[in-house]
Amino acid sequence: MKNLKNKLFISICFLLCMSLQAQILKAPDRKEGDGPWSQLIIRGATLINGTLAPPMGPVDIVVENNRIVDVRVVGYPGVPINQSRRPVLKAGGKELNAEGMYIMPGFVDSHAHIGGKSQGTPAEYVYKLWMGHGITTIVDPSSGNGIAWTLDEKRRSDKNEITAPRIKAYTSFGQNSKNPIASDEQAREWVRNNAKLGADGIKFFGASPVVMAAALDENKKLGLRSKMHHSQVYVGSWNVLHSARSGLTSMEHWYGLPEALFEDRTVQNYSLDYNYQNEQDRFGEAGQLWKQAAAPNSKKWNDVMDELLSLDFTLTPTFVIYEANRDLTRARLVEWHQEYTLPSLWEFYAPSRESHGSYWLSWGTEQEIEWKNNYRLWMNFINDYKNRGGRVTVGTDAGFIYELYGFSYPREMELLREAGFHPLEVIKAATLNGAEALGMEKEIGSVEVGKLADFVIVEENPLENFQTLYGTGAIKITESNEVVRVGGVKYTIKDGIIYDAKKLLSDVKEMVKKDKESKGYKITQPGLPKN
């Protein structure tokens, strides 16, 4: 068994190293954005903060040198604002009229891969989709383009040399290692070297218990963060409870959590002809896993949850990335694919026996019903965890399984709402919770004096309808019976620089249009004639 696990680890490392040889194009120098300014005053918006506070406005928000210096209530709804109450603009400053609009802290995507060569997605394309949806901070788990590549993009973003969210760079455990990591000291040495490179944390998939415990311990001693996708080839000996006890910051998705909740078994009820390298086996039977775990509110359920809560553990469910499993037709047919999905990405999504996450070998009613039931139990745990004080963040894992960068973010918010979150709790998950999971709550995550100037400004009330956050907007009927689109993010502000979010998405649309024209490409559904 030990030799098998070492071989699996070598395979993972090999795949990661291969990804380093296939980097995507870096973002061009920044041409977009207004600012930064010595002073910026955002006037008259209704504030929806990440603190669970109810909406409040109108407020004027004053920013100086990229720090919020005042959040001032300047009036009452429906009443003209008394100008004498308002902060005064200094010479050289900038005013942004946001009357009638809503302002929130910049969104944090806690699980956001910066594309990949196999998807054919240049960094500019990915960044503009994110920024066009109000995402001002992302965590790149795995740094699939190589940690050096990601750290360079992080540096350029920090200096606002590129149009991009703030980037946190996590390295896949074992990346660039010349030899398999099979001992305590090897694990600690790799973790120390990773810290010296400047990485913000580590993304784990699994290893032997000895290696996992040593790596997490060393990483925590160095003050770095960690995430883990608990690979099914390791959960038999290392589940979420083991990780949390050893200092893991956040679990991604849900693998390893049902296994910690097993009562009458020690292993998932795999079919006897199951093969992990068969993606349909992997994802199809994963949809049967939650029903094998302890029942909601049972003693085992409560014991596991209470221990995770006591360890201040973070859950990043990424509901959205598995949604095609419960409704493949919806995922394939969402309207933004036509104008915003690059041909290379559409081809990457297509059914294949080889591509990760393209496992639609024979997917239908029975698999979708299993996954719908799986979601009910999974969402129950996530909502219960939140209700008991646990931290849940918004992460998307887009670029796989028909989920598009940026657009998947409001969909994840909708799914948290479906799970039982109040809309204000969803906003908190998207902002302050994400900041806390990164140890950045003193810098971002809420609109408070002293924090950085990251904001999302929208014209529709997102609490009433998260669909108004989609770049394609939401459908509405006017009093004169005209069908219109409303919503979409109006302004994304990062580090005090004002970006026209709709223009960023227009740039993406133009990229896709030109790529299609150059290739004579038309998006068609799998199995149908190309032309």
KAZI-V124508 format. One record per residue. N is the residue number from 1. RES is the residue in one small letter. SS is DSSP state (H for helix, E for strand, L for the rest). OMEGA is omega as a letter, one per 20 degrees, with the letter a starting at -180 (none if undefined). D_LAST is the distance of its C-alpha to the last C-alpha in Angstrom with 2 decimals. Layout:
BEGIN
n/res/ss/omega/d_last
N/RES/SS/OMEGA/D_LAST
N/RES/SS/OMEGA/D_LAST
END
This chain:
BEGIN
n/res/ss/omega/d_last
1/m/L/r/49.92
2/k/H/r/50.83
3/n/H/r/49.34
4/l/H/a/46.12
5/k/H/r/45.84
6/n/H/r/46.59
7/k/H/r/43.79
8/l/H/a/41.39
9/f/H/r/42.62
10/i/H/r/42.14
11/s/H/r/38.51
12/i/H/r/37.89
13/c/H/r/39.66
14/f/H/r/37.65
15/l/H/r/34.33
16/l/H/r/35.77
17/c/H/r/37.05
18/m/H/a/33.70
19/s/H/a/32.23
20/l/H/r/34.90
21/q/L/a/33.59
22/a/L/a/30.15
23/q/L/r/31.02
24/i/L/r/28.76
25/l/L/r/29.61
26/k/L/a/32.67
27/a/L/r/32.82
28/p/L/r/33.95
29/d/L/a/37.34
30/r/L/r/37.62
31/k/L/a/37.09
32/e/L/r/36.73
33/g/L/a/39.49
34/d/E/a/42.79
35/g/L/j/45.83
36/p/L/a/47.53
37/w/L/r/50.64
38/s/L/r/54.25
39/q/E/r/54.17
40/l/E/r/51.40
41/i/E/r/52.26
42/i/E/a/49.64
43/r/E/r/51.20
44/g/E/a/51.33
45/a/E/r/48.57
46/t/E/a/48.88
47/l/E/r/48.98
48/i/L/a/47.22
49/n/L/a/48.60
50/g/L/a/47.77
51/t/L/a/51.25
52/l/L/r/50.80
53/a/L/r/52.77
54/p/L/r/51.79
55/p/L/a/50.22
56/m/E/r/52.83
57/g/E/j/52.95
58/p/E/r/53.19
59/v/E/r/53.72
60/d/E/r/53.91
61/i/E/a/52.82
62/v/E/r/54.42
63/v/E/r/53.04
64/e/E/r/55.04
65/n/L/r/53.88
66/n/L/r/51.05
67/r/E/r/53.37
68/i/E/a/53.83
69/v/E/r/57.42
70/d/E/r/57.63
71/v/E/a/55.91
72/r/E/r/57.93
73/v/E/a/57.83
74/v/L/r/58.45
75/g/L/a/58.67
76/y/L/r/57.66
77/p/L/r/54.68
78/g/L/a/55.06
79/v/L/r/58.06
80/p/L/a/58.15
81/i/L/r/58.47
82/n/L/a/61.91
83/q/H/a/61.27
84/s/H/r/64.39
85/r/H/a/62.80
86/r/L/r/59.92
87/p/L/a/59.84
88/v/L/r/60.45
89/l/L/r/57.96
90/k/L/r/59.47
91/a/L/r/59.27
92/g/L/a/56.01
93/g/L/a/54.29
94/k/E/r/51.10
95/e/E/r/50.77
96/l/E/a/47.57
97/n/E/r/47.83
98/a/L/r/46.30
99/e/L/a/48.28
100/g/L/a/46.58
101/m/L/a/44.19
102/y/E/a/44.21
103/i/E/r/44.74
104/m/E/r/44.27
105/p/E/r/44.77
106/g/L/a/41.82
107/f/E/r/39.58
108/v/E/r/39.79
109/d/E/a/36.87
110/s/L/r/38.81
111/h/L/a/35.94
112/a/L/r/33.40
113/h/L/r/31.78
114/i/L/r/31.02
115/g/L/a/27.60
116/g/L/a/27.18
117/k/L/a/25.72
118/s/L/r/23.50
119/q/L/r/21.99
120/g/L/a/21.79
121/t/L/r/23.63
122/p/L/a/26.28
123/a/H/a/29.48
124/e/H/r/29.24
125/y/H/a/26.03
126/v/H/a/27.74
127/y/H/a/31.08
128/k/H/r/29.87
129/l/H/r/28.01
130/w/H/a/31.33
131/m/H/r/33.60
132/g/L/r/31.51
133/h/L/r/32.41
134/g/L/a/36.08
135/i/E/a/36.19
136/t/E/r/39.00
137/t/E/r/39.86
138/i/E/r/37.81
139/v/E/r/38.76
140/d/E/r/36.61
141/p/L/r/37.47
142/s/L/a/37.27
143/s/L/a/36.61
144/g/L/r/33.73
145/n/L/a/33.61
146/g/L/a/37.29
147/i/H/r/40.34
148/a/H/r/41.35
149/w/H/a/37.98
150/t/H/r/38.18
151/l/H/r/41.84
152/d/H/r/41.18
153/e/H/r/38.56
154/k/H/a/41.10
155/r/H/a/43.77
156/r/H/r/41.69
157/s/H/r/40.77
158/d/H/r/44.45
159/k/L/a/45.37
160/n/L/r/42.56
161/e/L/r/41.39
162/i/L/r/37.78
163/t/L/a/36.01
164/a/L/r/35.92
165/p/L/r/37.60
166/r/E/a/40.78
167/i/E/r/39.92
168/k/E/a/41.82
169/a/E/r/41.12
170/y/E/r/41.61
171/t/E/r/41.52
172/s/E/a/40.37
173/f/L/a/43.59
174/g/L/a/44.11
175/q/L/r/41.69
176/n/L/r/43.01
177/s/L/a/45.75
178/k/L/a/46.77
179/n/L/r/48.11
180/p/L/r/47.42
181/i/L/a/49.32
182/a/L/a/51.60
183/s/L/r/54.82
184/d/H/a/56.31
185/e/H/r/57.21
186/q/H/r/53.90
187/a/H/a/52.16
188/r/H/a/54.61
189/e/H/r/54.34
190/w/H/a/50.54
191/v/H/r/50.85
192/r/H/r/53.51
193/n/H/r/51.45
194/n/H/r/48.44
195/a/H/a/50.71
196/k/H/r/52.02
197/l/H/a/48.51
198/g/L/r/48.36
199/a/L/r/45.89
200/d/L/a/46.27
201/g/E/a/45.93
202/i/E/r/44.47
203/k/E/r/41.59
204/f/E/r/42.64
205/f/L/r/40.75
206/g/L/r/43.85
207/a/L/r/46.61
208/s/L/r/49.94
209/p/H/r/52.30
210/v/H/a/54.62
211/v/H/a/51.92
212/m/H/a/50.43
213/a/H/a/53.89
214/a/H/a/54.94
215/a/H/r/51.80
216/l/H/r/51.82
217/d/H/a/55.56
218/e/H/r/55.40
219/n/H/r/52.48
220/k/H/r/54.35
221/k/H/a/57.53
222/l/L/r/55.69
223/g/L/r/54.58
224/l/L/a/50.84
225/r/E/a/48.34
226/s/E/r/46.23
227/k/E/r/43.24
228/m/E/r/42.22
229/h/L/a/39.32
230/h/L/a/41.50
231/s/L/a/39.58
232/q/L/r/40.06
233/v/L/r/41.50
234/y/L/a/44.44
235/v/L/r/45.10
236/g/L/a/47.51
237/s/L/a/50.00
238/w/L/r/48.91
239/n/L/a/47.63
240/v/H/r/47.59
241/l/H/r/51.34
242/h/H/a/52.08
243/s/H/a/49.92
244/a/H/r/51.47
245/r/H/a/54.96
246/s/L/r/54.30
247/g/L/r/53.21
248/l/L/a/49.42
249/t/L/a/48.44
250/s/E/r/45.25
251/m/E/r/43.20
252/e/E/r/39.41
253/h/L/r/37.35
254/w/L/r/39.71
255/y/L/r/40.04
256/g/L/r/43.73
257/l/H/r/44.91
258/p/H/r/44.75
259/e/H/r/46.37
260/a/H/a/49.22
261/l/L/r/49.59
262/f/L/r/49.97
263/e/L/a/53.18
264/d/L/a/53.13
265/r/L/r/51.09
266/t/L/a/50.50
267/v/L/r/46.96
268/q/L/a/43.71
269/n/L/a/43.46
270/y/L/r/40.88
271/s/L/a/39.69
272/l/L/r/41.51
273/d/L/r/38.37
274/y/L/r/36.97
275/n/L/a/35.61
276/y/L/r/35.16
277/q/L/r/32.55
278/n/L/a/30.37
279/e/H/r/28.74
280/q/H/r/28.37
281/d/H/a/32.10
282/r/H/a/32.91
283/f/H/r/31.16
284/g/H/a/31.46
285/e/H/r/35.21
286/a/H/r/35.73
287/g/L/r/34.96
288/q/L/a/38.10
289/l/L/a/40.38
290/w/H/a/41.91
291/k/H/r/43.33
292/q/H/a/45.22
293/a/L/r/46.96
294/a/L/a/50.09
295/a/L/r/49.91
296/p/L/r/49.84
297/n/L/r/53.33
298/s/L/r/54.84
299/k/H/a/57.36
300/k/H/r/54.94
301/w/H/a/52.29
302/n/H/a/54.95
303/d/H/r/56.50
304/v/H/a/53.28
305/m/H/a/52.36
306/d/H/r/55.90
307/e/H/r/55.93
308/l/H/r/52.63
309/l/H/a/54.00
310/s/H/a/57.24
311/l/L/r/55.37
312/d/L/a/53.53
313/f/L/a/50.24
314/t/E/r/46.90
315/l/E/r/43.90
316/t/E/a/40.38
317/p/L/a/38.37
318/t/L/r/34.80
319/f/H/a/33.95
320/v/H/a/30.57
321/i/H/r/29.15
322/y/H/a/29.61
323/e/H/r/28.56
324/a/H/r/25.26
325/n/H/a/27.61
326/r/L/r/29.01
327/d/L/a/25.90
328/l/H/a/22.62
329/t/H/r/20.62
330/r/H/a/22.38
331/a/H/a/21.82
332/r/H/a/18.03
333/l/H/r/17.80
334/v/L/a/20.42
335/e/L/a/19.54
336/w/H/r/20.23
337/h/H/a/17.32
338/q/H/a/15.06
339/e/H/a/17.51
340/y/H/a/19.70
341/t/L/r/17.93
342/l/L/r/17.14
343/p/H/a/14.01
344/s/H/r/16.59
345/l/H/r/18.21
346/w/H/r/15.21
347/e/H/r/14.67
348/f/H/r/18.44
349/y/H/a/18.45
350/a/L/r/16.21
351/p/L/a/18.32
352/s/L/r/20.23
353/r/L/a/23.63
354/e/L/a/24.63
355/s/L/r/23.69
356/h/L/r/26.35
357/g/L/r/25.42
358/s/L/a/22.13
359/y/L/a/23.99
360/w/L/a/22.01
361/l/L/r/22.77
362/s/L/a/23.94
363/w/L/a/24.56
364/g/L/a/25.67
365/t/H/a/28.54
366/e/H/r/31.39
367/q/H/a/30.30
368/e/H/r/29.64
369/i/H/r/33.04
370/e/H/a/34.76
371/w/H/r/33.28
372/k/H/r/34.25
373/n/H/r/37.76
374/n/H/a/37.65
375/y/H/a/36.89
376/r/H/a/39.84
377/l/H/r/42.30
378/w/H/r/40.84
379/m/H/r/40.91
380/n/H/a/44.42
381/f/H/a/45.64
382/i/H/a/44.09
383/n/H/r/45.52
384/d/H/r/48.85
385/y/H/r/48.98
386/k/H/a/48.49
387/n/H/a/51.12
388/r/L/r/53.63
389/g/L/a/53.21
390/g/L/a/50.54
391/r/E/r/48.12
392/v/E/a/44.42
393/t/L/r/41.94
394/v/L/r/38.37
395/g/L/a/35.98
396/t/L/a/32.21
397/d/L/a/31.09
398/a/L/a/27.69
399/g/L/r/24.91
400/f/L/r/24.55
401/i/L/r/23.36
402/y/L/r/21.04
403/e/L/a/24.01
404/l/L/r/23.69
405/y/L/r/26.71
406/g/L/a/28.81
407/f/H/a/27.11
408/s/H/a/28.38
409/y/H/r/31.93
410/p/H/r/32.58
411/r/H/r/30.89
412/e/H/r/33.47
413/m/H/r/36.11
414/e/H/a/35.00
415/l/H/r/35.24
416/l/H/r/38.74
417/r/H/r/39.60
418/e/H/a/38.40
419/a/H/r/40.62
420/g/L/r/43.60
421/f/L/r/44.02
422/h/L/r/45.46
423/p/H/r/43.28
424/l/H/r/46.06
425/e/H/r/45.91
426/v/H/r/42.19
427/i/H/r/42.99
428/k/H/r/45.71
429/a/H/a/43.40
430/a/H/a/40.99
431/t/L/a/43.82
432/l/H/r/47.32
433/n/H/r/46.48
434/g/H/r/43.94
435/a/H/a/46.58
436/e/H/a/49.22
437/a/H/r/47.11
438/l/L/a/46.91
439/g/L/a/50.59
440/m/L/a/49.71
441/e/L/r/51.15
442/k/L/a/53.73
443/e/L/a/51.08
444/i/L/r/48.13
445/g/L/r/47.11
446/s/L/r/49.24
447/v/L/a/50.50
448/e/L/r/54.06
449/v/L/r/56.52
450/g/L/a/56.26
451/k/L/a/52.59
452/l/E/a/49.81
453/a/L/r/48.01
454/d/L/a/44.67
455/f/E/r/43.48
456/v/E/r/40.59
457/i/E/a/41.06
458/v/E/a/39.19
459/e/L/r/39.82
460/e/L/r/39.42
461/n/L/a/41.58
462/p/L/r/39.48
463/l/L/r/42.06
464/e/L/a/41.12
465/n/L/r/37.37
466/f/H/r/35.76
467/q/H/r/32.38
468/t/H/r/33.69
469/l/H/r/33.36
470/y/L/r/29.56
471/g/L/r/28.16
472/t/L/r/26.21
473/g/L/r/29.55
474/a/E/a/30.63
475/i/E/r/30.44
476/k/E/r/33.77
477/i/E/a/35.23
478/t/L/r/37.86
479/e/L/r/41.16
480/s/L/r/39.77
481/n/L/r/36.88
482/e/L/r/34.26
483/v/E/a/31.41
484/v/E/r/31.40
485/r/E/r/30.42
486/v/E/r/33.38
487/g/L/a/34.01
488/g/L/r/32.38
489/v/E/r/34.84
490/k/E/r/36.60
491/y/E/r/38.51
492/t/E/a/38.47
493/i/E/r/41.78
494/k/E/a/42.36
495/d/L/r/45.72
496/g/L/r/46.63
497/i/E/a/43.68
498/i/E/r/41.83
499/y/E/r/38.04
500/d/E/a/35.99
501/a/H/a/33.60
502/k/H/r/31.21
503/k/H/r/31.09
504/l/H/r/30.28
505/l/H/r/27.25
506/s/H/r/26.29
507/d/H/r/26.48
508/v/H/r/24.10
509/k/H/r/21.60
510/e/H/r/21.94
511/m/H/a/21.50
512/v/H/r/18.17
513/k/H/a/17.05
514/k/H/r/18.25
515/d/H/r/16.72
516/k/H/a/13.19
517/e/H/a/13.99
518/s/H/a/15.53
519/k/H/a/12.60
520/g/L/a/9.82
521/y/L/r/8.74
522/k/L/r/7.41
523/i/L/r/9.22
524/t/L/a/7.99
525/q/L/a/10.88
526/p/L/r/12.25
527/g/L/r/11.80
528/l/L/a/8.68
529/p/L/a/5.51
530/k/L/a/3.80
531/n/L/none/0.00
END
